[in-house]
Amino acid sequence: MRFVTRLMLVAALGLGAASPALIQPALAQKAPIVGGAPMFPQKNIVENAVNSKDHTTLVAAVKAAGLVDTLMTPGPFTVFAPTNAAFNKLPPGTVATLVKPENKATLTSILTYHVVPGRLTAADLTKMVKDAGGEAKLKTVNGATLSVLPGRSGKSLFIADAKGNVSRITIANVMQSNGVIHVVNTVVMP
C-alpha cells in the first residue's frame, strides 16, 4: 500500500518514473530477510549472500575457493548455507587454515558438499524424505552424499554428513534467480 502511495505521489508531482530508491522498500517487504538483509528472488545466490551479515564467512570462503562465478551461473542450485555461527563451531583456526591458497582443494570440496544440483524446496525435500521412508539421499556437487532427515515434529528438516554431523535448516526456501538457499546451523563435512 505504501508503495502505491509513493508511486501516486511521484506521478502527482510530475517526477516521471519512480526511482529505484522508492521501489526498493516495497520489494524488501516481500523478500525474506536473512542476516538482516532482504534476499531478492530476482538476484542470484552470490548477489544475495554478500548482503547477509550472517554469511560473511561463507562468502569469504566462496571467494577463496574461486566459486563465485559458478554460483552466479543459471544453475539451478540448492545451497545449504552455513551461518557464521556454524563456521564458529569448527575447531579454532579451521576457517583461517581452509582459506589459505594451499588448501583451496579442501575448501572447495567442503563448500561444494553444501550444494546440490537443481532447485529443491523444503516441500521437495520433505516429499523425498517421506518417499524414502524417513531418510533421503542427495548427491552433492562434490560427488558425495548428504542425508536429509525429518525433525521429530515433522516440521523441521536436517541434513547429515557421512560422519554423523547433523545440521538443522533454520531458514528454508530463500528463493534465488538461480536456485534456492536453505540456511543451516552447522557445517557438514564430506
Backbone torsions as a table, in degrees:
resi	resn	phi	psi	omega
1	MET	NA	-44.2	179.1
2	ARG	-60.6	-37.4	179.7
3	PHE	-63.0	-46.1	179.1
4	VAL	-61.2	-41.9	178.4
5	THR	-60.8	-42.6	178.8
6	ARG	-63.3	-42.3	178.5
7	LEU	-63.4	-40.1	178.8
8	MET	-64.3	-40.0	179.0
9	LEU	-64.0	-43.6	178.9
10	VAL	-61.0	-46.1	-179.6
11	ALA	-64.0	-42.5	-178.7
12	ALA	-64.3	-34.1	-179.5
13	LEU	-83.2	-5.6	178.7
14	GLY	70.4	32.2	-177.6
15	LEU	-88.6	2.4	178.3
16	GLY	80.8	-149.3	-176.8
17	ALA	-64.7	148.1	179.0
18	ALA	-65.8	137.6	179.1
19	SER	-76.1	156.3	177.1
20	PRO	-56.9	-31.0	179.5
21	ALA	-63.2	-31.7	178.1
22	LEU	-81.2	-33.7	-178.1
23	ILE	-75.8	-37.9	-174.3
24	GLN	-52.9	-46.8	179.6
25	PRO	-60.2	-34.9	179.6
26	ALA	-66.9	-40.8	177.9
27	LEU	-66.5	-37.5	-178.0
28	ALA	-63.5	-29.0	-178.6
29	GLN	-65.3	-29.0	-177.6
30	LYS	-96.5	-18.5	-177.3
31	ALA	-82.1	138.9	175.8
32	PRO	-64.0	148.6	179.7
33	ILE	-99.9	125.7	176.7
34	VAL	-131.9	125.1	180.0
35	GLY	60.6	32.6	177.7
36	GLY	80.6	4.0	-177.8
37	ALA	-125.8	144.7	175.6
38	PRO	-69.9	141.3	177.9
39	MET	-107.7	103.6	-174.5
40	PHE	-82.2	126.8	-177.9
41	PRO	-65.1	-17.8	178.6
42	GLN	-84.9	-7.1	176.9
43	LYS	-97.4	158.5	179.8
44	ASN	-86.1	176.6	-175.0
45	ILE	-55.2	-47.2	-177.8
46	VAL	-68.7	-44.8	-179.1
47	GLU	-58.0	-34.8	177.6
48	ASN	-81.6	-45.2	-174.7
49	ALA	-59.2	-35.4	-177.9
50	VAL	-65.1	-16.5	179.9
51	ASN	-92.7	-11.5	-178.1
52	SER	-83.0	119.8	176.8
53	LYS	-66.7	-19.2	179.5
54	ASP	-85.4	-3.8	-175.5
55	HIS	-126.8	27.6	-179.4
56	THR	-66.1	-36.3	178.5
57	THR	-67.8	-43.3	178.4
58	LEU	-61.4	-44.9	179.7
59	VAL	-61.9	-43.5	178.2
60	ALA	-62.5	-39.6	179.6
61	ALA	-67.9	-41.2	178.1
62	VAL	-61.2	-41.1	177.4
63	LYS	-64.6	-46.2	-178.5
64	ALA	-63.0	-32.4	-179.4
65	ALA	-83.8	-7.9	-179.5
66	GLY	74.0	29.9	-176.4
67	LEU	-100.5	2.4	-177.3
68	VAL	-57.9	-51.6	-177.4
69	ASP	-60.5	-40.5	179.5
70	THR	-61.5	-45.7	-177.3
71	LEU	-77.2	-0.1	174.4
72	MET	-101.6	-5.8	178.6
73	THR	-73.5	168.5	-178.0
74	PRO	-60.5	-22.8	178.2
75	GLY	67.2	-130.7	4.3
76	PRO	-84.1	158.1	179.2
77	PHE	-128.3	148.7	166.6
78	THR	-108.7	119.5	-177.3
79	VAL	-113.7	125.7	171.9
80	PHE	-94.3	100.9	-168.2
81	ALA	-96.2	105.8	177.8
82	PRO	-68.2	140.7	177.0
83	THR	-79.9	171.3	174.1
84	ASN	-57.2	-41.5	179.3
85	ALA	-61.1	-34.7	177.5
86	ALA	-65.0	-43.8	177.8
87	PHE	-66.0	-32.5	179.2
88	ASN	-67.6	-17.2	177.0
89	LYS	-74.7	-18.9	179.1
90	LEU	-68.5	156.8	178.4
91	PRO	-54.7	146.0	-179.6
92	PRO	-52.4	135.8	178.1
93	GLY	87.8	-9.2	-176.7
94	THR	-61.7	-50.5	-177.2
95	VAL	-63.7	-44.9	179.5
96	ALA	-59.1	-36.9	178.4
97	THR	-71.2	-42.9	-177.0
98	LEU	-64.8	-34.0	-176.5
99	VAL	-81.7	-1.4	175.2
100	LYS	-69.2	142.3	-178.1
101	PRO	-52.0	-37.1	-178.3
102	GLU	-69.3	-12.3	-179.9
103	ASN	-110.0	18.4	-176.3
104	LYS	-57.8	-41.4	-178.4
105	ALA	-63.3	-42.8	178.9
106	THR	-65.9	-44.9	178.9
107	LEU	-61.0	-44.1	179.2
108	THR	-60.8	-41.8	178.7
109	SER	-61.0	-44.5	179.8
110	ILE	-65.0	-46.4	-177.8
111	LEU	-66.4	-42.5	-179.3
112	THR	-72.8	-13.8	172.6
113	TYR	-71.7	-17.1	177.9
114	HIS	-95.5	8.7	-177.1
115	VAL	-125.0	133.1	178.3
116	VAL	-121.4	135.7	176.5
117	PRO	-62.4	143.0	178.4
118	GLY	98.2	173.6	-179.4
119	ARG	-112.1	98.4	-178.1
120	LEU	-108.0	110.1	177.5
121	THR	-79.5	172.0	176.8
122	ALA	-60.2	-37.0	177.6
123	ALA	-63.6	-41.2	177.3
124	ASP	-62.3	-45.5	-179.6
125	LEU	-63.8	-42.1	179.2
126	THR	-61.8	-43.2	179.0
127	LYS	-64.2	-41.1	178.8
128	MET	-61.5	-42.2	178.9
129	VAL	-63.0	-46.1	-179.7
130	LYS	-62.2	-47.2	-179.6
131	ASP	-63.5	-30.7	-179.3
132	ALA	-85.9	-3.4	178.2
133	GLY	82.9	24.2	173.7
134	GLY	124.8	-17.4	178.6
135	GLU	-150.9	116.1	178.7
136	ALA	-99.3	147.3	178.1
137	LYS	-106.7	135.3	177.5
138	LEU	-119.7	131.9	175.1
139	LYS	-86.2	120.0	-177.7
140	THR	-86.1	169.1	179.7
141	VAL	-61.4	-29.6	-179.8
142	ASN	-81.8	-1.0	176.6
143	GLY	97.5	-15.2	179.0
144	ALA	-85.5	175.0	-175.6
145	THR	-113.0	137.8	171.0
146	LEU	-109.4	149.4	173.2
147	SER	-104.5	143.0	173.5
148	VAL	-111.1	128.2	-176.2
149	LEU	-125.8	148.1	176.8
150	PRO	-83.4	153.9	172.1
151	GLY	-77.7	168.9	-178.4
152	ARG	-59.7	-38.5	-178.3
153	SER	-78.6	-13.6	-177.0
154	GLY	83.4	-2.3	-178.1
155	LYS	-98.1	-19.1	-179.4
156	SER	-110.5	161.8	178.6
157	LEU	-127.4	149.4	179.4
158	PHE	-129.2	152.2	168.9
159	ILE	-116.6	146.6	-178.5
160	ALA	-135.2	141.9	176.9
161	ASP	-93.5	175.8	-177.3
162	ALA	-66.3	-20.7	-179.6
163	LYS	-85.6	-4.8	179.2
164	GLY	96.4	-0.5	175.4
165	ASN	-69.0	134.4	-176.7
166	VAL	-121.3	138.4	-179.7
167	SER	-128.6	132.7	179.8
168	ARG	-91.3	137.4	172.2
169	ILE	-76.6	113.7	-176.2
170	THR	-94.5	-29.3	174.2
171	ILE	-136.5	117.0	-177.9
172	ALA	-102.7	160.6	169.0
173	ASN	59.3	46.8	172.6
174	VAL	-87.5	94.7	-171.4
175	MET	-72.5	140.3	-178.7
176	GLN	-127.4	163.7	178.0
177	SER	-64.9	-26.3	-177.7
178	ASN	-119.6	28.8	176.0
179	GLY	148.5	-147.3	-177.9
180	VAL	-146.1	143.3	175.2
181	ILE	-109.8	137.3	168.8
182	HIS	-118.9	117.2	179.9
183	VAL	-74.3	133.4	-179.0
184	VAL	-124.8	157.1	-173.5
185	ASN	-101.8	5.4	179.4
186	THR	-148.2	143.0	174.9
187	VAL	-81.5	126.5	176.2
188	VAL	-97.5	153.3	-173.5
189	MET	-120.8	138.1	178.0
190	PRO	-71.6	NA	NA
